[in-house]
C-alpha cells in the first residue's frame, strides 16, 4: 500500500484505490476521500464493481464502522487483499 493513499481512522486505514467487500457481499473500489461542503464531514467516494458501476458516497466513519450481523460484529466494508 502507498502511504499517500491511506487515511487512518481509529485502528483501521482506508486505502484510496483499494477494493473493498461490503458485508452483504458486493465489491467496490474506493475512488476518493471528499469533504461535505456544509459540515466538512469526510466522505468516501466509491464505485460499484457490478451492475451499472454506480458511484456512491458515504461518511468515512460509517464506511469504516462495524455492524451487527447475526449477533456478530463485522466491518461494513473489508478491504480485499489481492
N, C-alpha and C positions, 0 to 999 in steps of 0.2 A: 504494500500500500504506500502511496505517496503522501507524506505528512501534510503537504499543501492542500490535499483534497479531503482532509479529515476534520471533523468538528466533534469535540468532546462534549458529552452530556452525561453527567453522573459518572458511572463506571464504564460506559459504552462510548463508542465513537461512530459517527456517521461518515461513510466513505462516499464522497461525491464521485459518481461514475460506477459505483458498486451495484451489484444485483442483489435484490432482497426478495424473500418469500414472505408473503402475508400469512398469518396464522390459518387462514382459510384455504391456502394452497396456491394462489396465483402469484406470478412473478413480476417484478418491476425493476426498473433501473432508476437510480437517483440522478437527476439532472443538475439541480442547483439548490442552493440554500438562499432564500429570499427573506425580506422583511415586509411585514404588513405596513402600508404607508400611514395608517392611523395609529396603530398600537405599538408598532416596532417589534411585534412578536415575530420570532423566527419561524419560517415556513419551509418545509421540504417540498420541492417540486420534483415530481417523479412521473415516469411514463410506464404504462402497462406494456407487458411483453406478450400480449394476447389480444384477440378480438380486433377492435379498431385502434389499438395502441394509443388510447386516450392519455391526456396529460392531466395530472392531479396535483393538488396542493393540500398539505395537512400540517398543522402545527408540529414543530420539531419535538416538543415534549410528548405529544400524542403518538407520533411516529415511533419514538423510542420506548414507549411505556410497555408495561406488562398488562395482559388481560387474563381474566379467568375463563378457562375452557375446561368444562367437565371437572370442576373442583381443583384444577391445576393451573398455576400461573405460568404463562408462556409470553414471549415477546410478541407484540403486534406484528413487527417486521423483524426478520432474522436475516443477516447477510449470508449469501450463498458463497461459500468458498469454492473457487474453481481450480 
